[in-house]
Amino acid sequence: MARVFLSQTAFEDLLRLDEFLAESDDPMVGGLLDFTLDALNVLTHQPGIGRPVEGGLRELIISRRRSGYLARYEFDQARDLVLVARVRHQRESGYSEGEL
């Protein structure tokens, strides 16, 4: 079973998204971290489930109502380790500068 870790940048992404939800009075506010961590748990059993993207990374689609989130990650098969590098809302145009 693979171990899943969030990079500092991915954690900061979640804080930024949670802050946005708070400003928009979204009912999900306060639950985003738990929701996302629960969804990322699938990577412990199926680390290859995300779609392949550039640079050998993968991207997990985390559905929520009519939209959702994308988690970009790297799977180190030799170490049985998943490192989540970034998280963004599906409607964001891309990942901001920083770790990918």
OpenMM code with the backbone's topology and positions (N, CA, C; nanometers):
from openmm import Vec3, app, unit

residues = "MET ALA ARG VAL PHE LEU SER GLN THR ALA PHE GLU ASP LEU LEU ARG LEU ASP GLU PHE LEU ALA GLU SER ASP ASP PRO MET VAL GLY GLY LEU LEU ASP PHE THR LEU ASP ALA LEU ASN VAL LEU THR HIS GLN PRO GLY ILE GLY ARG PRO VAL GLU GLY GLY LEU ARG GLU LEU ILE ILE SER ARG ARG ARG SER GLY TYR LEU ALA ARG TYR GLU PHE ASP GLN ALA ARG ASP LEU VAL LEU VAL ALA ARG VAL ARG HIS GLN ARG GLU SER GLY TYR SER GLU GLY GLU LEU".split()
positions = [
    Vec3(0.0850, -0.1179, 0.0000),
    Vec3(0.0000, 0.0000, 0.0000),
    Vec3(0.0896, 0.1243, 0.0000),
    Vec3(0.0652, 0.2112, -0.0952),
    Vec3(0.1462, 0.3323, -0.1094),
    Vec3(0.1154, 0.4326, 0.0020),
    Vec3(0.2172, 0.5078, 0.0391),
    Vec3(0.1995, 0.6176, 0.1345),
    Vec3(0.1788, 0.7455, 0.0540),
    Vec3(0.0896, 0.8319, 0.1023),
    Vec3(0.0583, 0.9565, 0.0326),
    Vec3(0.1009, 1.0742, 0.1189),
    Vec3(0.1767, 1.1664, 0.0582),
    Vec3(0.2221, 1.2869, 0.1272),
    Vec3(0.1849, 1.4087, 0.0448),
    Vec3(0.1510, 1.5171, 0.1113),
    Vec3(0.1264, 1.6452, 0.0456),
    Vec3(0.2515, 1.7307, 0.0562),
    Vec3(0.2892, 1.7923, -0.0549),
    Vec3(0.3992, 1.8880, -0.0501),
    Vec3(0.3500, 2.0123, 0.0242),
    Vec3(0.4430, 2.0934, 0.0661),
    Vec3(0.4070, 2.2193, 0.1320),
    Vec3(0.3221, 2.3050, 0.0380),
    Vec3(0.3577, 2.3042, -0.0903),
    Vec3(0.2839, 2.3832, -0.1887),
    Vec3(0.1413, 2.3318, -0.2043),
    Vec3(0.1216, 2.2009, -0.2053),
    Vec3(-0.0134, 2.1436, -0.2159),
    Vec3(-0.0967, 2.1815, -0.0936),
    Vec3(-0.0351, 2.1779, 0.0232),
    Vec3(-0.1058, 2.2168, 0.1450),
    Vec3(-0.1463, 2.3643, 0.1377),
    Vec3(-0.0554, 2.4485, 0.0890),
    Vec3(-0.0866, 2.5911, 0.0728),
    Vec3(-0.1974, 2.6113, -0.0303),
    Vec3(-0.1990, 2.5272, -0.1357),
    Vec3(-0.3080, 2.5323, -0.2334),
    Vec3(-0.4419, 2.5065, -0.1653),
    Vec3(-0.4468, 2.4064, -0.0780),
    Vec3(-0.5710, 2.3737, -0.0077),
    Vec3(-0.6152, 2.4883, 0.0826),
    Vec3(-0.5204, 2.5520, 0.1497),
    Vec3(-0.5550, 2.6675, 0.2335),
    Vec3(-0.6102, 2.7817, 0.1492),
    Vec3(-0.5498, 2.8048, 0.0335),
    Vec3(-0.5954, 2.9107, -0.0578),
    Vec3(-0.7373, 2.8798, -0.1072),
    Vec3(-0.7627, 2.7561, -0.1453),
    Vec3(-0.8954, 2.7170, -0.1927),
    Vec3(-0.9996, 2.7276, -0.0824),
    Vec3(-0.9613, 2.6883, 0.0383),
    Vec3(-1.0531, 2.6980, 0.1516),
    Vec3(-1.0867, 2.8440, 0.1812),
    Vec3(-0.9881, 2.9307, 0.1697),
    Vec3(-1.0099, 3.0744, 0.1921),
    Vec3(-1.1054, 3.1305, 0.0859),
    Vec3(-1.0880, 3.0856, -0.0376),
    Vec3(-1.1784, 3.1289, -0.1441),
    Vec3(-1.3216, 3.0842, -0.1141),
    Vec3(-1.3389, 2.9609, -0.0674),
    Vec3(-1.4724, 2.9114, -0.0344),
    Vec3(-1.5352, 2.9943, 0.0774),
    Vec3(-1.4545, 3.0328, 0.1742),
    Vec3(-1.5048, 3.1135, 0.2856),
    Vec3(-1.5546, 3.2485, 0.2355),
    Vec3(-1.4821, 3.3077, 0.1425),
    Vec3(-1.5206, 3.4381, 0.0884),
    Vec3(-1.6459, 3.4295, 0.0024),
    Vec3(-1.6722, 3.3135, -0.0549),
    Vec3(-1.7880, 3.2994, -0.1428),
    Vec3(-1.9078, 3.2355, -0.0731),
    Vec3(-1.8980, 3.2199, 0.0596),
    Vec3(-2.0060, 3.1613, 0.1400),
    Vec3(-2.0460, 3.0221, 0.0924),
    Vec3(-1.9503, 2.9456, 0.0443),
    Vec3(-1.9760, 2.8095, -0.0021),
    Vec3(-2.0004, 2.7192, 0.1184),
    Vec3(-2.1005, 2.6318, 0.1126),
    Vec3(-2.1289, 2.5432, 0.2265),
    Vec3(-2.0174, 2.4428, 0.2538),
    Vec3(-1.9237, 2.4267, 0.1605),
    Vec3(-1.8132, 2.3324, 0.1770),
    Vec3(-1.7021, 2.3898, 0.2663),
    Vec3(-1.7094, 2.5191, 0.2953),
    Vec3(-1.6034, 2.5834, 0.3712),
    Vec3(-1.5793, 2.5078, 0.5029),
    Vec3(-1.4552, 2.4900, 0.5351),
    Vec3(-1.4191, 2.4185, 0.6570),
    Vec3(-1.4076, 2.2686, 0.6368),
    Vec3(-1.4668, 2.2159, 0.5300),
    Vec3(-1.4613, 2.0726, 0.5061),
    Vec3(-1.3748, 2.0337, 0.3885),
    Vec3(-1.3166, 2.1332, 0.3222),
    Vec3(-1.2389, 2.1053, 0.2020),
    Vec3(-1.1186, 2.0161, 0.2312),
    Vec3(-1.0474, 2.0437, 0.3377),
    Vec3(-0.9287, 1.9646, 0.3690),
    Vec3(-0.9655, 1.8181, 0.3908),
    Vec3(-1.0652, 1.7915, 0.4728),
    Vec3(-1.1077, 1.6535, 0.4966),
    Vec3(-1.1583, 1.5878, 0.3695),
    Vec3(-1.2366, 1.6611, 0.2911),
    Vec3(-1.2906, 1.6099, 0.1654),
    Vec3(-1.1772, 1.5690, 0.0711),
    Vec3(-1.0791, 1.6563, 0.0561),
    Vec3(-0.9685, 1.6309, -0.0354),
    Vec3(-0.8803, 1.5168, 0.0143),
    Vec3(-0.8475, 1.5165, 0.1412),
    Vec3(-0.7643, 1.4084, 0.1956),
    Vec3(-0.8343, 1.2738, 0.1823),
    Vec3(-0.9637, 1.2721, 0.2024),
    Vec3(-1.0399, 1.1488, 0.1851),
    Vec3(-1.0316, 1.1010, 0.0402),
    Vec3(-1.0456, 1.1937, -0.0537),
    Vec3(-1.0381, 1.1582, -0.1957),
    Vec3(-0.8980, 1.1091, -0.2335),
    Vec3(-0.7955, 1.1711, -0.1773),
    Vec3(-0.6577, 1.1308, -0.2078),
    Vec3(-0.6244, 0.9927, -0.1516),
    Vec3(-0.7031, 0.9468, -0.0582),
    Vec3(-0.6808, 0.8150, 0.0020),
    Vec3(-0.6858, 0.7029, -0.1018),
    Vec3(-0.7566, 0.7244, -0.2128),
    Vec3(-0.7628, 0.6228, -0.3180),
    Vec3(-0.6231, 0.5928, -0.3729),
    Vec3(-0.5332, 0.6910, -0.3646),
    Vec3(-0.3983, 0.6728, -0.4168),
    Vec3(-0.3169, 0.5717, -0.3354),
    Vec3(-0.3587, 0.5433, -0.2138),
    Vec3(-0.2866, 0.4428, -0.1335),
    Vec3(-0.3021, 0.3043, -0.1955),
    Vec3(-0.4153, 0.2789, -0.2593),
    Vec3(-0.4420, 0.1479, -0.3190),
    Vec3(-0.4282, 0.1468, -0.4706),
    Vec3(-0.4495, 0.2637, -0.5329),
    Vec3(-0.4451, 0.2724, -0.6783),
    Vec3(-0.3669, 0.3960, -0.7223),
    Vec3(-0.2371, 0.3984, -0.7008),
    Vec3(-0.1591, 0.5191, -0.7328),
    Vec3(-0.1546, 0.5535, -0.8812),
    Vec3(-0.1864, 0.4601, -0.9664),
    Vec3(-0.1850, 0.4877, -1.1095),
    Vec3(-0.3188, 0.5312, -1.1648),
    Vec3(-0.4157, 0.5595, -1.0783),
    Vec3(-0.5520, 0.5913, -1.1225),
    Vec3(-0.5614, 0.7264, -1.1923),
    Vec3(-0.4755, 0.8195, -1.1589),
    Vec3(-0.4804, 0.9533, -1.2193),
    Vec3(-0.4358, 0.9511, -1.3633),
    Vec3(-0.4850, 1.0474, -1.4398),
    Vec3(-0.4471, 1.0540, -1.5812),
    Vec3(-0.3034, 1.1033, -1.5946),
    Vec3(-0.2287, 1.0487, -1.6898),
    Vec3(-0.0909, 1.0947, -1.7108),
    Vec3(-0.0898, 1.2378, -1.7657),
    Vec3(0.0025, 1.3187, -1.7143),
    Vec3(0.0240, 1.4543, -1.7645),
    Vec3(0.1735, 1.4713, -1.7888),
    Vec3(0.2137, 1.5878, -1.8338),
    Vec3(0.3527, 1.6115, -1.8701),
    Vec3(0.4488, 1.5886, -1.7535),
    Vec3(0.5717, 1.5598, -1.7889),
    Vec3(0.6774, 1.5445, -1.6890),
    Vec3(0.6682, 1.4174, -1.6072),
    Vec3(0.5938, 1.3180, -1.6547),
    Vec3(0.5819, 1.1931, -1.5812),
    Vec3(0.4898, 1.2004, -1.4605),
    Vec3(0.4186, 1.3121, -1.4459),
    Vec3(0.3255, 1.3283, -1.3344),
    Vec3(0.1889, 1.2723, -1.3713),
    Vec3(0.1031, 1.2633, -1.2725),
    Vec3(-0.0347, 1.2191, -1.2925),
    Vec3(-0.1270, 1.3215, -1.2279),
    Vec3(-0.2542, 1.3176, -1.2666),
    Vec3(-0.3495, 1.4131, -1.2138),
    Vec3(-0.4784, 1.3397, -1.1777),
    Vec3(-0.5163, 1.3503, -1.0524),
    Vec3(-0.6370, 1.2879, -1.0021),
    Vec3(-0.7511, 1.3877, -1.0070),
    Vec3(-0.8627, 1.3469, -1.0642),
    Vec3(-0.9823, 1.4305, -1.0670),
    Vec3(-1.0634, 1.3995, -0.9420),
    Vec3(-1.0911, 1.5023, -0.8643),
    Vec3(-1.1682, 1.4886, -0.7399),
    Vec3(-1.3012, 1.5602, -0.7623),
    Vec3(-1.4039, 1.4837, -0.7909),
    Vec3(-1.5339, 1.5418, -0.8252),
    Vec3(-1.6071, 1.5932, -0.7023),
    Vec3(-1.6744, 1.7058, -0.7233),
    Vec3(-1.7579, 1.7657, -0.6196),
    Vec3(-1.8711, 1.8409, -0.6872),
    Vec3(-1.9888, 1.7879, -0.6729),
    Vec3(-2.1063, 1.8458, -0.7387),
    Vec3(-2.0803, 1.8601, -0.8879),
    Vec3(-2.0995, 1.9813, -0.9414),
    Vec3(-2.0824, 2.0029, -1.0859),
    Vec3(-1.9384, 2.0326, -1.1264),
    Vec3(-1.8522, 2.0468, -1.0313),
    Vec3(-1.7120, 2.0738, -1.0643),
    Vec3(-1.6243, 1.9865, -0.9757),
    Vec3(-1.5141, 2.0383, -0.9318),
    Vec3(-1.4264, 1.9606, -0.8463),
    Vec3(-1.2863, 2.0162, -0.8445),
    Vec3(-1.1925, 1.9303, -0.8137),
    Vec3(-1.0527, 1.9693, -0.7962),
    Vec3(-0.9630, 1.8740, -0.8719),
    Vec3(-0.8418, 1.9200, -0.8975),
    Vec3(-0.7398, 1.8388, -0.9621),
    Vec3(-0.6194, 1.8338, -0.8697),
    Vec3(-0.5692, 1.7144, -0.8484),
    Vec3(-0.4495, 1.6970, -0.7664),
    Vec3(-0.3399, 1.6389, -0.8540),
    Vec3(-0.2335, 1.7145, -0.8718),
    Vec3(-0.1198, 1.6698, -0.9529),
    Vec3(-0.0205, 1.6015, -0.8602),
    Vec3(0.0233, 1.4825, -0.8987),
    Vec3(0.1095, 1.4054, -0.8102),
    Vec3(0.2108, 1.3219, -0.8867),
    Vec3(0.3079, 1.2746, -0.8125),
    Vec3(0.4122, 1.1874, -0.8644),
    Vec3(0.4096, 1.0576, -0.7849),
    Vec3(0.4204, 0.9456, -0.8549),
    Vec3(0.4246, 0.8162, -0.7881),
    Vec3(0.5639, 0.7577, -0.8038),
    Vec3(0.6314, 0.7371, -0.6926),
    Vec3(0.7629, 0.6738, -0.6900),
    Vec3(0.7381, 0.5265, -0.6592),
    Vec3(0.7384, 0.4455, -0.7644),
    Vec3(0.7058, 0.3046, -0.7504),
    Vec3(0.8083, 0.2300, -0.6649),
    Vec3(0.9342, 0.2652, -0.6790),
    Vec3(1.0386, 0.1971, -0.6023),
    Vec3(1.0200, 0.2163, -0.4520),
    Vec3(0.9748, 0.3331, -0.4120),
    Vec3(0.9526, 0.3633, -0.2696),
    Vec3(0.8076, 0.3447, -0.2264),
    Vec3(0.7216, 0.3132, -0.3232),
    Vec3(0.5776, 0.2998, -0.2976),
    Vec3(0.5247, 0.4259, -0.2283),
    Vec3(0.5554, 0.5406, -0.2911),
    Vec3(0.5286, 0.6706, -0.2323),
    Vec3(0.4602, 0.7626, -0.3339),
    Vec3(0.3542, 0.8285, -0.2916),
    Vec3(0.2848, 0.9273, -0.3742),
    Vec3(0.3098, 1.0638, -0.3117),
    Vec3(0.3599, 1.1571, -0.3923),
    Vec3(0.3801, 1.2938, -0.3461),
    Vec3(0.2845, 1.3837, -0.4240),
    Vec3(0.1879, 1.4412, -0.3541),
    Vec3(0.0941, 1.5340, -0.4161),
    Vec3(0.1635, 1.6692, -0.4211),
    Vec3(0.1866, 1.7168, -0.5439),
    Vec3(0.2630, 1.8397, -0.5627),
    Vec3(0.1752, 1.9641, -0.5606),
    Vec3(0.0565, 1.9562, -0.6227),
    Vec3(-0.0311, 2.0737, -0.6344),
    Vec3(-0.1757, 2.0295, -0.6312),
    Vec3(-0.2641, 2.1227, -0.5927),
    Vec3(-0.4087, 2.1014, -0.5962),
    Vec3(-0.4702, 2.2313, -0.6476),
    Vec3(-0.5655, 2.2180, -0.7386),
    Vec3(-0.6341, 2.3369, -0.7897),
    Vec3(-0.7791, 2.3032, -0.8189),
    Vec3(-0.8613, 2.4070, -0.8304),
    Vec3(-0.9999, 2.3899, -0.8702),
    Vec3(-1.0018, 2.3636, -1.0201),
    Vec3(-1.0958, 2.2839, -1.0667),
    Vec3(-1.1039, 2.2513, -1.2096),
    Vec3(-1.1241, 2.3740, -1.2971),
    Vec3(-1.1866, 2.4760, -1.2429),
    Vec3(-1.2135, 2.5954, -1.3244),
    Vec3(-1.0963, 2.6928, -1.3281),
    Vec3(-0.9940, 2.6685, -1.2489),
    Vec3(-0.8740, 2.7520, -1.2570),
    Vec3(-0.8038, 2.7188, -1.3878),
    Vec3(-0.7372, 2.8169, -1.4462),
    Vec3(-0.6774, 2.7973, -1.5786),
    Vec3(-0.5517, 2.7105, -1.5762),
    Vec3(-0.4917, 2.6943, -1.4656),
    Vec3(-0.3710, 2.6130, -1.4560),
    Vec3(-0.3106, 2.6252, -1.3183),
    Vec3(-0.1944, 2.5689, -1.3036),
    Vec3(-0.1240, 2.5770, -1.1756),
    Vec3(-0.0400, 2.7035, -1.1753),
    Vec3(-0.0336, 2.7690, -1.0622),
    Vec3(0.0483, 2.8895, -1.0507),
    Vec3(0.1944, 2.8486, -1.0458),
    Vec3(0.2792, 2.9465, -1.0490),
    Vec3(0.4225, 2.9189, -1.0408),
    Vec3(0.4529, 2.8411, -0.9143),
    Vec3(0.5545, 2.7609, -0.9200),
    Vec3(0.5942, 2.6844, -0.8017),
    Vec3(0.6163, 2.5393, -0.8371),
    Vec3(0.6152, 2.4605, -0.7390),
    Vec3(0.6433, 2.3179, -0.7515),
    Vec3(0.5361, 2.2472, -0.8327),
    Vec3(0.5768, 2.1683, -0.9281),
    Vec3(0.4858, 2.0833, -1.0054),
    Vec3(0.5374, 1.9469, -0.9949),
] * unit.nanometer
topology = app.Topology()
chain = topology.addChain("A")
for resn in residues:
    res = topology.addResidue(resn, chain)
    for name in ("N", "CA", "C"):
        topology.addAtom(name, app.Element.getBySymbol(name[0]), res)
